[in-house]
């Protein structure tokens, strides 16, 4: 059991790491604006252009026909968490090149706690941006219901999983110059081969069965469906299990990668 002095030490470290992430974010209001431009573009422009093309039938968890904006909302919330998780990965690579991350990892705390605090900071940033976008969606006519409050745990779990994936990527990306190319092979396939913009039966109906199977195996699909069900006041157990397992596995891989006996620290030496 953790002793009170150790608990206080961990609390100070958590406040320092998470506070640093939040302070950096608050000092850059343009970062919040830029994080909302991409999903807002899809929400306003594409929903208007594809409203009739991608008409959504009555599918679970909906009990009636829904507007395309309402269908897109869970996917766009996931998009925000996905891009912020990758942005946190970029931050880790930058801190590692500048030496800040090396100093942090030499702090007198177990490495798992430190990486967990970085994960908590990234999750907090994602949650703030997702909540702001939900307010924007409400302003554009998506009804605010108590399901939004029920969706908070789902959004936290999704943001944690995507931030953990970012940690894994930061292990393998050695230089900032390689970041953009790597992201193109991660972000866009995860987002487009999912239910963020269209239901899976659309892929099956078009005959693209291999895409349908990839979408089912995509953890981002489970993330979107977890938020979608939560917004309707329902719990998707299989999606929650998939997202939670992916989060734990990703964090374990990141922890192994940052182990000086196995990961990039040893290779750099």
MOVEN-V505819 format. One record per helix or strand. SS is the DSSP state (a for helix, b for strand). FROM is the first residue (numbers start at 1). LEN is the number of residues. If there is no record, write none. Layout:
SS&FROM&LEN  SS&FROM&LEN
//
This chain:
a&4&23  a&29&21  a&68&31  a&100&6  a&111&29  a&147&4  a&152&21  a&176&9  a&187&6  a&200&6  a&209&9  a&219&13  a&237&21  a&264&5
//
